[in-house]
Amino acid sequence: MCGRFALTATPKEVDEAFSVPDLEAFPPRYNIAPTQPILMVTAGEPRQPGSNLPDRRSLLVRWGLLPAWVKDTRDFPLLINARSETAAEKSSFRAAMRHRRSLIPASGFYEWRQVGGKRTQAYWIRPRQGGVIAFAGLMETYAEPGGAEMDTGAILTTGASRDIAHIHERMPVVIHQHDFSRWLDCRFQEPRDVADLLRPTEPDFFEAIPVSDLVNKVANVGPEIQERAELISASEPPKAERGKARPPDQAQMTLF
């Protein structure tokens, strides 16, 4: 699965990679967690012949997809990931797979490896060549009972590539830049037409850097959480559990 990721690229770098010139300024985000707003890129409105308007748009969505048919969100699980192998058939993701595929700009993600007992070793997993990458995403607009609408989303996952399989068996699906248009084209490309994109990255695409348990707490949002740390020994006694951070305020969708 993918439960935390980061976007530390500048708005200019994201614009250059995704062709979304309408981006507002935003700071680096080192510890993006479920229920927080995340940046998504989707296909824009069809362009008229001769138009120079961008054919992609960016928007903020809540990380945690809510299908349109959900009646009571209190009884529905938080869908931050969708298994790419079954998303086209699952009722929670079927409509989004056909009509609302998206790209999620990221600089990398975090994963945890079981060390022994309840101990886990955190890793910062980033592209070996650096730069901003795109996770395959799904978007759904949820209409609340009071009439307000909220855009929500999930990250598609696949089996882990060889370079990170020793850490976890799943990883986010990465869409390469030359496949952006095909993945986002929900008018002419059905889910079966883009199924070949839902695969692990090529070997050695990522590098995994052991980091401290600072990333475990959502209140820690600085660059220090990505600093290399000593690997945890299986025989090392666990630290006392730290207090859990309060969930972020969801009332306003902002990247700040």
N, C-alpha and C positions, 0 to 999 in steps of 0.2 A: 504494500500500500504506500501511499504518500500522504503523510500527516503534517509535514512542515516543509516549507520551501523558502527561497529567498529571491528577491529581485533587486539587485544592486546596480544594474545598468542605469545609465542616465536616460532621460526622456529622448534625447537626441539619438542615442544608440538604439533605443527601442523603435523610434520612427524609421531609422535607416534600415533596420532589419525587417520591420513589419509593414512599412508604408502606411502609417497612420498619422498624418500631419496634424490632426486635431488634438493631440495629447497635451494635457495640462502638466505643469511642472509638478514633480513629486520627488521625495527624498529616497535614499536607499532604504530598502526594507530587508532586514537580515533574519527575521524570524516570523514568517507569515503563518498564521494558525487558522484552523477551522473556525467558521462563523465570521471571520474578518473579511473586509472587502478585498477582492483581488481584481487585477486588470485582465480583461479579455478582449480579443480581437475577433470580429465577425465579418462576414461579407456585408458590404453596403448595398444600397439600392441599385438596381440595374442601371447602367449608364446609357444615356442616349448617344447615338452616333456623333462623333466629334467632340463629346464632352471630355473635359480634363479634370472632372471631379474625382476624388479618390473613391476606389471601389471597395474600401474596407473602412470599418469604423471601430473605435475603441469604446469600452464602457466598463463601469464598475459593477461587480456582482457579489453577492454574499457567497462565500465558499461553503457550500452545503446545499445540494440541489433539492428543490421541492417540486415534485410533479404537479401539474395543474389540477389533477383530480383529488389531491389530498384535502380532506375535510377538516381535520384537527391536527395542527402541526405538533401539538404536545404528545400525540401518540405515534408520531412518525419518526423513524431514525434519521440521524444526520448523514446524508449521503455525500461524503467528500470525494469518494472514489467510485469509479464504475469499471467493472472488469470488461475489457475490450472484447473478450471472447464471447460474451453473452449479452452485451449491452443492446444489440439490435433486436433481441427477443424479449428482454425484460420490460415489464409494463412501466417501470419507473424511468427508463431511459429511451424507450423505443421511439417516441416522438422527437426527442432532442437529437437522436442519432440520425434521423431522417431530415429534420428541418432546421436544427440549430447547433450545428457543429462549430467549434470555436478553437482559437489558439490562445494559450496562456503564456505570456512572456515570463521567463524565469532565468536566473543565473545558476541555479542548481537546487538540490533538495537535501533533506536530512533523512537518515535512516538509522535504525538501531539493531544491533546484533546481540543476541542472547549470549552472555558470557558464562553464567553459571548461577543456578538458583534464580533469584529475582534480579540479578545484576545485568545491566545492559551497557554496551559501548555505543556511544553516539558517533556518527560519521557525517561529515559534510561532503556531499557527492557533487562534483562539478565537472563540466566538460574539460577535458585535458587541454584543449586549445583555447579555452577561455571564451569570452563573448556571451551574448544572450541567446538562449534557445527557446523553443516553443513546445510546451506540453499540449497534447491533444485534449480538448475540453468539450464539455456539453453545457448548454445553457437552457434554462427554463424560466419563464416569467410566471410568478405565482401571484394570483389575485387573492388578497386577504378578505375575510368576511366583511370588513368595513368598506371595501372598495379600493383600498390602496394596493398598488402593485409593487412587487419586489423581484428584481432579477437575481437568479441564483445559478450556481454552477458546480460542476464536478470535474475531476481529473480522471481521464481514462488510464488504466494501468494494464500492463502485460507481464509476461514472465521476465525475470531478471536476466540481463546479459551476463556473459561469462565473467566480466571484471567485477561485478558486484553481487553475484549470486551467493557468495559466501557470507554476505551480510544479511540479505533478505531475499526471499523468493520472488518478490514482485517489484516493479519499478514503473514510473510514469512512461506513457508512450510519448516519444519525441518525434515531432514532425519536422523534417528538414525543410529549409527555405524553398528549394525547388518544388516542393510538394504543397506549399501553402495554399495556392489557388485551388488545387484539386480537392484538398480536404475541406476548404470552406465552401465549395460550390455545392450547395444543397438543392439547387434548381435542376441540375442535370446529372449529378453524381449521387446515386443511391448508396446506402451503406455497403452493399456488396461490392460496389465499384471502388471503394476506398479501403476495403478490408485488408489489402496488402500493406497498407501503411501502419497497421496496428501490430507492430512487431518490436522486439527488443532492438536497442541500438547495436551497431557493429562493435565487435570486441575492441577494448581499449579506448572507446569514445569518452568514458568517464574515468575520473580518478577519485578515490575515496580517502578522505583525510580524517583520521581520528580526532575528535574534539571532546571538550569537557561536557559535563552534564548541565552547563549553563543554558543550553538550548532547550532543555526540558521545561523551563519556566517561560511562559509567554510574555512575562513582564521584562525579560531580558531581550533587548532589541538592538544592541550595539554590535559593532564588528568583532569584538572580542570573542563572541560565541563561535566564530569560524577559525579561531587560532588553533594550530595543531597542538594536541595534548598527548601525554603518555597513555599507552594502551592500558586498560584496566586488567588486572590479573584476576583469574577465576577464584583465587584463594583470598583476595582482598576483601575484608569485611565491608558490607554496605554502609553508606553514610546514613545518618538519620534523615528521614523523609522531610523535605522542606514543605512549607505551606504552599497551597495552590494559589495561583494568581486569579484574581477576579476576571470573568470573561469580559472582553472588550465591549464598549458601548456600540451597539449596532444601529442607533437611531440615525446616524448620518454616515453616508457612504463617502469616505474620503481616504486617500492614500497617505494622509499625514497622520 
